[in-house]
Amino acid sequence: MGPASSLRVAVGISIINKSLEKGDSQPILMALQSKFGLRVVSECAETYFKNLSEAQKLKTKDDSNESPWIKLMMKNMYSYYYNVETEEGTCVVPEGVVPKTSWLTAEEIQNIVGQVTADYNREQLWLANESLIVQLQAQARGFLVRRNFQDRKAYLRNQEPSAIKIQAFWKGFKQRKSYLDRLKVLQSNVAAIVKHEEIVKIQAFLRANKAREDYRTLIGAENPPLPVLRKFAYLLDQSDLDFQEELEVTRLREEVVTKIRSNQQLEKDLNLMDIKIGLLVKNRITLQDVVLHSKKLNKKSKNQLEEMVMVDKQGIKGLSKERRKKLEAYQHLFYLLQTNPTYLAKLIFQMPQNKSTKFMDTVIFTLYNYASNQREEYLLLKLFKTALEEEINSKVDQIQDIVTGNPTVIKMVVSFNRGARGQNTLRQLLAPVVKEIMDDKSLIINTSPVDVYKSWVNQLEMQTGEASKLPYDVTTEQALTHTEVVNKLESSIQSLRAVTDKVLTSIFSSLSMMPYGMRYIAKVLKSSLHEKFPDATEDELLKIVGNLLYYRYMNPAIVAPDGFDIIDMTAGGQIHPDQRRNLGCVAKVLQHAASNKLFEGESEHLSSMNTYLSQTYQKFRNFFQAACDVPEPEEKFNIDEYSDMVTLSKPVIYISIEEIINTHSLLLEHQDAIATEPNDLLNELLEGLGPVPDVESFLGRPLFIFMVNITLG
């Protein structure tokens, strides 16, 4: 700093300090700019003045010794003195000069102004980045809140056993206190309670006497009074004709069930006969064995039905009193098994799969009389539902296990609904369109490039009468290099789409024809999987439903309509290979569409159908959703757990003695797993029945009957 600049600064110091003493802020901003050369902000003028004033007030004042001279440093080495009154400056120390100490120095002024300016700039910077700062603050606060939440949750989880103990102790305390309070009330009112019970007995006795008297009046008086007639008017709802019709229905149901059992046994014998004929052809057995089995089969087909119902006419009446009591105990046992599906649902999964399949095909369907009326269909569906939920909870670890595995309950449901009970439905649903496909002799669908290529080569050789120079064995890629193969393949794809659309139309328009049992189990399957796998999407759940309704139920009937009695076949007739291939191609497309699986990899040559598959899947998706929209069995059949109490006739099942004994044996073998509670009713019934009897001890003589009728309840 030279003399000129020192003088300028000194003048600035003088102006600023005098302005501060006068309280005038106007000259300060200009002095800072012109005299000090500082970069100042006009918006901070008041702040400059305020901070400088506060700093000046803090300076010590001694008016008696203070002179009008102020001191500055030049180049941090030399002193410069300036008289604020005469405005003269000198580098020589005036005689007797005591510089002012109550004024702010240049360094102090610069520091204060610089600090104010820096604070202002920093404030503007924060304001310019306010949104970013808010985001950073929000993220920081969110992190802290989440961390506190996780810490709190971990703490609560660690303390959960203690909390459960405290809650259990408190609930137990409240329950015991309530019990003791109630006990005190009862003990203090013993006389009143006894009196109340006596009054109830007297009232019941009087009502019974009055009812008997009214009934005698009704049947004995020539003109019974109106109140008596009104009391017994409900009896007019039932007549002898009603009872006769009920008996006839019961007889017909018995005949249906026994014929089903007879047909099943005959089918097994016929299968065995086929095997023996095949073995005879291969010289494995003698002709006498086949003739003997044929005679036995013919005799059995004539006499089996009479043997099935024989016991109801003479067998049970010939039982001793002790054995009749045992039969009554079995009645209660089978009624419990029929109305409480939990036992059978657990028993199914306690046995090996080969035994459980046989058990389901015989005992379970027999126990429910093959769902021959609404009550038994309702109970069978409750069993299917309970068993399916049990299987999903205990054996399904991944949602795809339902598709890749072979669930026992799903197999049982499909077998039941695709058998005699659901066969007519499949026939009505698929027979017209399948027959139309088979009757179209011009329809040839072949989606295998290699087969199309070989057929084309054979056709060329037949036309020319010469051996083709083209190789006969080629790969898929080599076959697709020929334009003729590609054209024929595209023609097959077009025909395949047209035929598939016909099948789809038949399926989608026949939703109401699908058995209620299949639709209800699809609904249970979807809800049970959603409950166990809550993260599964709607598409994943509907693919599982599609696997049940289409792939397992409908697809086999399309592929092999002759094996499922969808179409009528003449004796010795067979489906032509071209017809079977056409049906197989349609079934393959429908299977891919139902599961939303595109043609890729080895089926890349069919990728032109992928758009068609995606569109068809959306139609299947809506179809599967609609199929699951069914009422609960209680609403469908208007039946609940109390319906048996108001029925006129007790339910009856038709079961063989061997099946009774086998079921008893299985229950005892797996008793600990299916009836875990000591006071379970099943345990009481099994204890009353005792050990498993053999057939001779059960009847008191060697077995000469096949079926027995058991009245349940």
C-alpha positions in Angstrom: 0.0 0.0 0.0 1.5 3.3 -1.1 1.0 6.8 0.3 -1.9 7.5 -2.1 -3.7 4.3 -1.3 -3.1 4.8 2.4 -4.5 8.3 2.2 -7.6 6.9 0.4 -8.1 4.2 3.0 -7.6 6.7 5.8 -10.3 8.9 4.3 -12.6 5.9 4.0 -11.9 5.1 7.7 -12.7 8.6 8.6 -16.0 8.7 6.6 -17.2 5.3 7.9 -16.4 6.0 11.6 -17.9 9.5 11.5 -21.0 8.1 9.8 -21.3 5.4 12.5 -21.0 8.1 15.2 -23.7 10.1 13.5 -25.9 7.1 12.8 -25.9 7.8 9.1 -25.7 4.7 6.9 -25.9 6.3 3.5 -22.2 7.2 3.0 -20.9 3.8 4.2 -21.7 1.7 1.1 -20.0 4.2 -1.2 -17.0 4.6 1.0 -16.5 0.8 1.1 -16.5 0.7 -2.7 -14.5 3.8 -3.5 -12.1 4.0 -0.7 -11.5 0.4 0.3 -12.1 -1.1 -3.1 -14.3 -3.8 -1.6 -17.0 -5.8 -3.5 -20.1 -5.1 -1.6 -23.8 -6.0 -2.0 -26.3 -3.2 -1.9 -28.9 -5.5 -0.3 -26.5 -5.8 2.7 -26.1 -2.1 3.3 -28.2 -2.1 6.5 -26.3 -5.2 7.7 -22.9 -3.5 7.1 -24.0 -0.5 9.1 -25.5 -2.6 11.9 -22.4 -4.9 12.3 -19.9 -1.9 12.0 -21.9 0.0 14.6 -21.9 -2.9 17.1 -18.1 -3.3 16.5 -17.5 0.4 17.1 -19.5 0.4 20.3 -17.3 -2.4 21.7 -14.1 -0.2 21.2 -12.9 1.4 24.4 -13.2 5.2 24.5 -11.0 7.7 26.3 -11.9 11.1 25.1 -9.3 12.9 27.3 -6.2 11.3 25.7 -7.5 10.7 22.2 -6.2 12.8 19.3 -7.6 13.4 15.8 -4.9 11.2 14.3 -5.4 7.7 13.0 -2.6 5.2 12.3 -2.3 2.9 9.2 0.4 0.4 8.1 2.0 0.6 4.7 3.3 -2.6 3.2 3.0 -4.1 6.7 6.2 -2.3 7.6 5.8 1.5 7.7 3.3 3.6 9.7 1.2 6.3 8.1 -0.7 8.9 10.2 -3.8 10.8 9.0 -5.5 13.7 10.7 -9.2 13.3 10.4 -9.9 17.0 11.2 -7.3 18.7 8.9 -7.2 15.9 6.4 -3.4 15.9 6.3 -1.2 12.8 6.3 2.4 12.1 7.1 4.7 9.2 7.4 6.6 10.9 10.3 5.2 10.5 13.8 3.8 13.9 14.9 5.0 15.1 18.2 2.8 14.1 21.1 0.4 12.1 18.8 -1.8 9.4 20.4 -3.7 7.6 17.7 -7.4 7.1 18.0 -8.5 3.9 19.6 -12.3 4.2 19.5 -12.5 4.1 15.8 -12.6 0.9 13.7 -9.4 0.2 11.8 -9.1 -0.7 8.2 -8.5 -4.4 9.0 -11.6 -4.5 11.3 -13.8 -2.8 8.7 -12.6 -5.2 5.9 -13.1 -8.3 8.1 -16.6 -7.2 9.1 -17.7 -6.3 5.6 -16.1 -9.5 4.2 -17.9 -11.6 6.8 -21.3 -10.0 6.0 -20.8 -10.5 2.3 -19.7 -14.1 2.7 -22.8 -14.8 4.9 -25.0 -13.3 2.3 -23.4 -15.3 -0.6 -23.7 -18.5 1.4 -27.4 -17.8 2.1 -28.1 -17.3 -1.6 -26.3 -20.5 -2.4 -28.5 -22.4 0.1 -31.6 -20.8 -1.3 -30.6 -21.8 -4.9 -30.2 -25.4 -3.8 -33.1 -25.6 -1.4 -35.0 -28.5 -3.2 -31.8 -30.6 -3.3 -31.2 -29.9 0.4 -34.9 -30.8 1.2 -34.4 -34.2 -0.6 -31.2 -34.9 1.2 -32.8 -34.1 4.5 -35.9 -36.3 3.6 -33.6 -39.2 2.7 -31.6 -38.8 5.9 -34.8 -38.6 8.0 -36.3 -41.6 6.1 -33.2 -43.7 6.7 -33.2 -42.8 10.4 -37.0 -43.7 10.7 -36.6 -47.0 8.9 -33.6 -47.9 11.0 -35.5 -47.1 14.2 -38.5 -49.1 12.9 -36.3 -52.1 12.1 -34.7 -51.9 15.5 -38.1 -51.7 17.2 -39.4 -54.6 15.2 -36.4 -56.7 16.0 -36.8 -55.8 19.7 -40.5 -56.9 19.6 -39.7 -60.1 17.8 -37.1 -60.9 20.4 -39.6 -60.2 23.2 -42.4 -62.1 21.5 -42.1 -65.2 23.7 -42.2 -63.1 26.8 -45.2 -61.1 25.5 -47.0 -64.4 24.8 -46.3 -65.7 28.3 -47.6 -62.4 29.8 -50.8 -62.5 27.6 -51.4 -66.1 28.5 -50.9 -65.4 32.2 -53.3 -62.5 32.0 -56.0 -64.4 30.0 -55.7 -67.3 32.4 -56.1 -65.0 35.4 -59.2 -63.4 33.9 -60.7 -66.8 33.0 -60.0 -68.2 36.5 -61.5 -65.1 38.1 -64.6 -65.3 35.9 -65.0 -69.0 36.8 -64.6 -68.3 40.5 -67.1 -65.4 40.3 -69.6 -67.6 38.5 -69.0 -70.4 41.0 -69.8 -68.1 43.9 -73.0 -67.0 42.2 -74.1 -70.6 41.6 -73.2 -71.7 45.2 -75.2 -68.8 46.6 -78.2 -69.7 44.4 -78.2 -73.5 44.6 -81.8 -73.6 45.8 -83.0 -71.4 43.0 -81.2 -73.5 40.4 -82.7 -76.8 41.7 -86.1 -75.2 41.7 -85.6 -74.0 38.1 -84.7 -77.5 37.0 -87.8 -78.9 38.7 -89.9 -76.3 37.0 -88.5 -77.2 33.6 -89.2 -80.9 34.2 -92.8 -80.2 35.2 -93.3 -78.0 32.1 -91.9 -80.7 29.8 -94.2 -83.3 31.5 -97.3 -81.1 31.1 -96.4 -80.3 27.4 -96.0 -84.0 26.7 -99.3 -84.9 28.3 -101.1 -82.1 26.4 -99.5 -83.3 23.1 -100.6 -86.9 23.7 -104.1 -85.8 24.6 -104.4 -83.6 21.5 -103.2 -86.5 19.3 -105.8 -88.8 20.9 -108.4 -86.2 20.2 -107.2 -85.9 16.6 -107.5 -89.6 15.8 -110.4 -90.4 18.1 -112.9 -87.5 18.0 -115.3 -87.2 15.2 -115.0 -83.4 14.9 -111.6 -82.4 16.5 -111.4 -78.7 17.5 -109.6 -76.2 15.2 -106.6 -75.6 17.6 -105.8 -79.4 17.5 -106.1 -79.5 13.7 -103.7 -76.5 13.4 -101.2 -78.1 15.7 -100.9 -81.2 13.5 -101.5 -79.6 10.1 -97.9 -80.0 9.1 -98.4 -83.7 8.9 -100.6 -83.1 5.8 -97.4 -82.2 3.9 -96.4 -85.9 3.9 -98.6 -88.7 2.4 -98.3 -92.4 1.8 -97.4 -91.5 -1.8 -94.4 -89.4 -0.6 -93.1 -92.3 1.5 -93.6 -94.7 -1.4 -91.7 -92.4 -3.7 -88.9 -92.1 -1.2 -88.6 -95.9 -0.9 -88.5 -96.2 -4.7 -85.8 -93.6 -4.9 -83.8 -95.5 -2.3 -84.2 -98.7 -4.1 -83.1 -97.2 -7.4 -80.0 -95.6 -5.7 -79.1 -99.0 -4.3 -79.5 -100.6 -7.8 -77.3 -97.8 -9.4 -74.5 -98.2 -6.8 -74.5 -102.0 -7.0 -74.5 -101.9 -10.8 -71.5 -99.5 -10.7 -69.7 -101.9 -8.4 -70.6 -104.8 -10.6 -69.4 -103.0 -13.8 -66.1 -102.1 -12.1 -65.5 -105.7 -11.2 -66.5 -106.9 -14.6 -64.2 -104.4 -16.2 -61.3 -105.7 -14.1 -62.2 -109.3 -15.1 -62.3 -108.3 -18.8 -58.9 -106.6 -18.5 -57.5 -109.8 -16.9 -59.2 -111.8 -19.7 -57.4 -109.6 -22.3 -54.1 -110.2 -20.6 -54.6 -114.0 -20.6 -55.6 -114.0 -24.3 -52.4 -112.0 -25.0 -50.4 -114.5 -23.0 -52.0 -117.4 -24.8 -51.0 -115.8 -28.1 -47.4 -115.8 -26.8 -47.7 -119.4 -25.5 -47.3 -118.2 -21.9 -50.4 -120.1 -20.6 -52.5 -123.0 -21.8 -55.8 -122.7 -23.6 -57.6 -124.4 -20.7 -56.7 -121.4 -18.4 -58.4 -119.0 -20.7 -61.5 -121.1 -21.1 -61.7 -121.5 -17.3 -61.5 -117.8 -16.8 -64.1 -117.2 -19.5 -66.6 -119.6 -17.8 -65.9 -117.9 -14.5 -66.5 -114.5 -16.0 -69.8 -115.5 -17.6 -71.1 -117.1 -14.4 -70.1 -114.0 -12.4 -71.8 -111.6 -14.7 -75.1 -113.6 -14.3 -75.1 -114.0 -10.6 -73.2 -111.1 -9.2 -76.1 -108.6 -8.8 -78.2 -111.1 -6.9 -75.3 -111.8 -4.5 -74.7 -108.1 -3.9 -78.2 -107.6 -2.5 -78.6 -111.0 -0.9 -77.3 -109.9 2.6 -80.0 -107.3 3.0 -82.7 -109.9 2.5 -81.3 -112.7 4.7 -77.7 -112.0 5.8 -78.2 -109.3 8.4 -81.4 -110.8 9.7 -79.4 -114.0 10.4 -76.8 -112.2 12.5 -76.6 -112.7 16.3 -77.4 -109.9 18.7 -73.8 -109.4 19.5 -72.8 -109.1 15.8 -75.8 -106.7 15.2 -74.4 -104.4 17.9 -71.0 -104.5 16.1 -72.7 -103.6 12.9 -74.4 -100.7 14.6 -71.0 -99.5 15.9 -69.7 -99.6 12.3 -72.8 -97.5 11.3 -71.7 -94.8 13.7 -68.1 -95.1 12.5 -68.9 -94.7 8.8 -71.3 -91.9 9.5 -68.6 -90.0 11.3 -66.1 -90.6 8.5 -68.7 -89.5 5.9 -69.7 -86.3 7.6 -66.3 -85.3 9.0 -63.9 -85.1 6.1 -60.9 -84.4 8.2 -60.3 -88.0 9.1 -60.3 -89.4 5.6 -58.3 -86.4 4.3 -55.5 -87.2 6.8 -55.8 -90.9 6.2 -55.2 -90.5 2.4 -51.8 -89.0 2.9 -50.7 -91.5 5.6 -50.7 -94.3 3.1 -48.4 -95.0 0.2 -49.7 -93.6 -3.1 -50.4 -97.0 -4.6 -52.5 -98.0 -1.6 -54.2 -94.6 -1.3 -55.3 -94.7 -5.0 -56.9 -98.1 -4.5 -58.5 -96.9 -1.2 -60.0 -93.9 -3.0 -61.3 -95.8 -5.9 -63.1 -98.3 -3.7 -63.9 -97.3 -0.1 -64.1 -93.5 -0.5 -66.4 -93.4 -3.6 -68.4 -96.3 -2.0 -68.7 -94.4 1.2 -70.3 -91.5 -0.7 -72.4 -93.8 -3.0 -70.6 -92.3 -6.0 -72.4 -88.9 -5.2 -75.7 -90.4 -6.3 -77.7 -87.6 -4.6 -77.2 -84.0 -3.5 -76.3 -84.8 0.1 -73.6 -87.3 -0.9 -72.2 -85.0 -3.6 -72.1 -82.2 -1.1 -70.2 -84.4 1.4 -67.8 -85.7 -1.3 -67.0 -82.1 -2.4 -66.2 -81.2 1.3 -63.8 -84.2 1.4 -62.1 -83.1 -1.8 -61.8 -79.5 -0.5 -60.4 -80.6 2.9 -58.0 -83.1 1.3 -56.8 -80.6 -1.3 -56.1 -78.0 1.3 -54.2 -80.6 3.4 -52.1 -81.6 0.4 -51.2 -78.1 -0.6 -50.3 -77.1 3.0 -48.2 -80.2 3.7 -46.7 -81.3 0.3 -46.6 -78.3 -2.0 -43.4 -76.3 -1.5 -43.5 -74.4 -4.8 -46.5 -73.3 -6.8 -45.3 -75.2 -9.9 -45.4 -78.5 -7.9 -49.1 -78.7 -8.8 -48.2 -78.8 -12.5 -45.0 -80.8 -12.5 -46.1 -83.3 -9.9 -49.1 -85.6 -9.8 -51.2 -84.5 -6.8 -53.3 -87.2 -5.3 -56.4 -85.2 -4.8 -56.3 -83.6 -8.2 -56.0 -87.0 -9.8 -58.9 -88.3 -7.7 -61.1 -85.3 -8.6 -60.4 -85.6 -12.3 -60.9 -89.4 -12.3 -64.2 -89.0 -10.6 -65.5 -86.3 -12.8 -64.2 -87.9 -16.0 -65.7 -91.3 -15.1 -69.3 -92.4 -15.3 -70.6 -89.3 -13.6 -68.8 -86.7 -15.9 -68.5 -88.8 -19.1 -71.8 -87.4 -20.5 -70.5 -83.9 -20.0 -67.3 -84.5 -21.9 -69.2 -86.2 -24.6 -71.7 -83.4 -25.0 -68.9 -80.8 -24.9 -66.4 -82.3 -27.2 -68.1 -85.1 -29.3 -69.7 -82.8 -32.0 -66.5 -80.9 -32.8 -64.2 -84.0 -32.5 -66.5 -85.9 -34.8 -66.4 -83.0 -37.3 -62.6 -83.0 -37.3 -62.5 -86.8 -37.8 -65.1 -86.8 -40.6 -63.2 -84.2 -42.6 -61.3 -86.5 -44.9 -59.6 -83.6 -46.7 -58.1 -82.3 -43.4 -54.5 -83.2 -43.1 -52.5 -81.3 -40.4 -48.8 -82.0 -40.1 -46.6 -79.6 -38.2 -43.4 -81.6 -38.4 -41.1 -80.3 -41.1 -39.3 -83.6 -41.4 -42.6 -85.6 -41.9 -43.8 -83.0 -44.4 -40.5 -83.2 -46.3 -40.6 -87.0 -46.4 -44.2 -86.9 -47.6 -43.3 -84.4 -50.3 -40.4 -86.6 -51.5 -42.6 -89.7 -51.6 -45.2 -87.7 -53.6 -42.5 -86.6 -56.1 -41.3 -90.2 -56.6 -44.9 -91.4 -57.1 -45.5 -88.7 -59.7 -42.2 -89.2 -61.6 -41.9 -92.9 -61.1 -38.2 -92.4 -60.4 -36.2 -92.3 -57.2 -35.6 -88.8 -56.0 -32.1 -87.4 -55.8 -33.0 -85.6 -52.6 -31.8 -87.1 -49.3 -34.5 -88.9 -47.4 -33.2 -88.4 -43.9 -32.8 -84.7 -43.1 -32.9 -82.4 -40.1 -35.6 -79.9 -39.3 -33.4 -77.0 -40.5 -32.6 -78.8 -43.8 -36.2 -79.6 -44.4 -37.2 -75.9 -44.0 -34.8 -74.9 -46.7 -37.3 -76.2 -49.3 -40.0 -73.8 -50.4 -42.5 -76.7 -51.0 -42.1 -77.8 -47.4 -42.5 -74.3 -46.0 -45.7 -73.8 -48.1 -47.2 -77.1 -47.0 -46.3 -76.3 -43.4 -48.0 -72.9 -43.6 -51.1 -74.5 -45.1 -51.2 -76.9 -42.2 -50.9 -74.0 -39.8 -53.8 -72.2 -41.4 -55.9 -75.3 -41.2 -54.8 -75.9 -37.6 -56.0 -72.4 -36.6 -59.4 -72.9 -38.2 -59.9 -76.2 -36.5 -58.6 -75.0 -33.2 -61.1 -72.1 -33.3 -63.9 -74.5 -33.6 -62.8 -76.5 -30.6 -62.4 -73.2 -28.6 -65.8 -72.1 -29.5 -67.3 -75.4 -28.3 -65.3 -75.2 -25.0 -66.0 -71.5 -24.3 -69.7 -71.8 -25.1 -70.2 -74.8 -22.8 -69.1 -73.4 -19.4 -72.5 -74.1 -17.9 -72.2 -77.8 -18.9 -68.9 -78.3 -17.0 -69.5 -80.3 -13.8 -70.1 -78.2 -10.7 -67.6 -80.3 -8.8 -64.7 -79.5 -11.2 -65.4 -75.8 -11.1 -65.7 -75.8 -7.3 -62.4 -77.7 -6.9 -60.8 -75.2 -9.3 -62.0 -72.4 -7.1 -60.7 -74.1 -4.0 -57.3 -74.8 -5.7 -57.0 -71.1 -6.7 -57.9 -69.8 -3.2 -55.7 -72.3 -1.4 -52.7 -71.5 -3.5 -53.2 -67.8 -3.1 -53.4 -68.3 0.6 -50.1 -70.2 0.8 -48.3 -68.2 -1.9 -49.7 -64.6 -1.4 -47.0 -63.2 -3.8 -48.2 -65.3 -6.7 -49.8 -63.3 -9.6 -53.2 -63.8 -11.0 -51.7 -65.2 -14.2 -49.8 -67.8 -12.3 -52.9 -68.9 -10.3 -55.0 -69.1 -13.5 -52.4 -71.2 -15.3 -52.7 -73.8 -12.4 -56.5 -73.7 -12.8 -56.0 -74.2 -16.6 -53.8 -77.2 -15.9 -56.7 -78.7 -14.0 -59.6 -77.8 -16.2 -58.1 -78.2 -19.6 -54.9 -80.2 -19.5 -56.0 -82.9 -17.0 -59.7 -82.9 -17.7 -60.3 -82.1 -21.4 -57.0 -82.6 -23.2 -56.8 -86.5 -22.9 -60.4 -86.7 -24.3 -59.3 -84.7 -27.4 -56.1 -86.7 -27.9 -57.8 -90.1 -27.5 -61.6 -89.7 -27.9 -61.9 -93.5 -28.4 -60.3 -94.2 -25.0 -62.7 -91.9 -23.2 -65.9 -92.9 -25.0 -66.3 -89.4 -26.6 -67.2 -90.9 -29.9 -68.9 -94.2 -30.9 -66.5 -96.7 -32.4 -67.6 -99.8 -34.3 -66.4 -103.2 -33.1 -62.7 -103.5 -34.1 -62.7 -100.0 -35.4 -59.7 -97.7 -35.0 -58.9 -94.1 -35.5 -56.8 -93.5 -38.6 -53.2 -92.2 -37.9 -54.0 -89.0 -39.8 -57.1 -88.4 -37.7 -55.2 -89.0 -34.5 -52.4 -86.7 -35.7 -54.9 -83.9 -36.4 -56.4 -84.2 -33.0 -53.0 -84.3 -31.4 -51.9 -81.1 -33.2 -55.1 -79.3 -32.0 -54.6 -80.5 -28.4 -50.9 -79.3 -28.5 -52.0 -75.8 -29.6 -54.7 -75.7 -26.9 -52.3 -76.9 -24.3 -49.7 -74.1 -25.2 -52.5 -71.5 -25.3 -54.0 -72.5 -21.9 -50.6 -72.3 -20.2 -49.5 -69.2 -22.3 -46.4 -71.1 -23.6 -45.1 -69.9 -26.9 -43.5 -72.1 -29.6 -39.7 -71.8 -29.1 -36.6 -74.0 -29.5 -37.5 -77.2 -31.3 -40.9 -75.8 -32.2 -39.4 -72.5 -33.6 -40.9 -73.3 -37.0 -44.4 -72.7 -35.5 -43.4 -69.3 -34.1 -45.8 -67.6 -36.5 -48.6 -68.9 -34.2 -47.3 -67.2 -31.1 -49.5 -64.1 -31.6 -52.5 -66.5 -32.0 -51.4 -68.3 -28.8 -51.2 -65.1 -26.8 -54.7 -64.0 -28.0 -56.1 -67.4 -27.2 -54.6 -67.3 -23.7 -56.5 -64.2 -22.9 -59.7 -66.0 -23.9 -58.7 -69.0 -21.8 -57.9 -66.7 -18.9 -61.4 -65.2 -18.9 -62.8 -68.7 -19.2 -60.8 -70.0 -16.2 -61.9 -66.9 -14.1 -65.5 -67.5 -15.0 -65.2 -71.2 -14.2 -64.0 -70.4 -10.6 -67.0 -68.1 -10.1 -69.4 -70.7 -8.5 -71.4 -70.6 -5.2 -70.3 -72.6 -2.2 -71.8 -76.2 -1.9 -74.0 -75.0 1.0 -75.7 -72.5 -1.3 -75.6 -74.8 -4.4 -77.3 -77.8 -2.7 -79.1 -75.9 0.1 -77.5 -78.3 2.6 -75.6 -77.7 5.8 -74.3 -79.7 8.8 -77.7 -79.8 10.4 -79.7 -81.1 7.3 -79.4 -84.7 8.4 -81.4 -83.9 11.5 -84.6 -83.2 9.5 -84.4 -85.8 6.8 -87.2 -88.4 6.7 -84.9 -91.4 6.0 -81.4 -92.1 7.2 -78.6 -92.3 4.6 -77.5 -95.7 3.5 -74.2 -96.9 2.0 -73.6 -100.1 0.0 -70.2 -101.6 1.0 -68.5 -105.0 1.0 -67.6 -106.6 4.3 -64.0 -106.8 3.1 -63.9 -103.0 2.6 -65.4 -102.5 6.1 -62.6 -104.6 7.7 -59.9 -103.0 5.6 -61.1 -99.5 6.5 -61.2 -100.5 10.2 -57.6 -101.9 9.9 -56.3 -98.7 8.3 -57.9 -96.5 10.9 -56.3 -98.4 13.7 -52.9 -98.4 11.9 -52.9 -94.6 11.5 -55.0 -93.7 14.5 -52.4 -91.5 16.1 -52.0 -89.4 13.0 -55.7 -88.8 12.2 -57.1 -88.5 15.7 -54.5 -86.7 17.8 -56.7 -85.7 20.7 -57.4 -88.3 23.4 -61.0 -87.4 23.7 -61.6 -87.5 19.9 -64.9 -89.1 19.0 -63.1 -91.4 16.5 -60.9 -92.8 19.3 -64.0 -93.6 21.3 -65.6 -95.5 18.4 -62.5 -97.4 17.6 -62.1 -98.3 21.2 -65.7 -99.6 21.3 -65.1 -101.7 18.2 -62.0 -103.3 19.5 -59.6 -105.3 17.4 -60.2 -105.8 13.6 -62.4 -109.0 13.1 -62.0 -111.4 10.2 -64.9 -112.1 7.9 -65.9 -115.4 9.5 -66.0 -114.0 13.0 -67.9 -110.9 11.7 -70.7 -113.0 10.1 -70.4 -116.2 12.2 -69.9 -118.3 9.0 -67.7 -118.3 5.9 -68.2 -115.5 3.4 -71.0 -116.1 1.0 -72.1 -112.5 0.4 -70.5 -109.6 -1.4 -72.2 -106.4 -0.3 -74.0 -105.1 2.8 -76.3 -102.1 3.3 -75.3 -99.9 6.2 -77.8 -97.4 7.6 -75.8 -94.4 8.8 -76.5 -92.1 11.7 
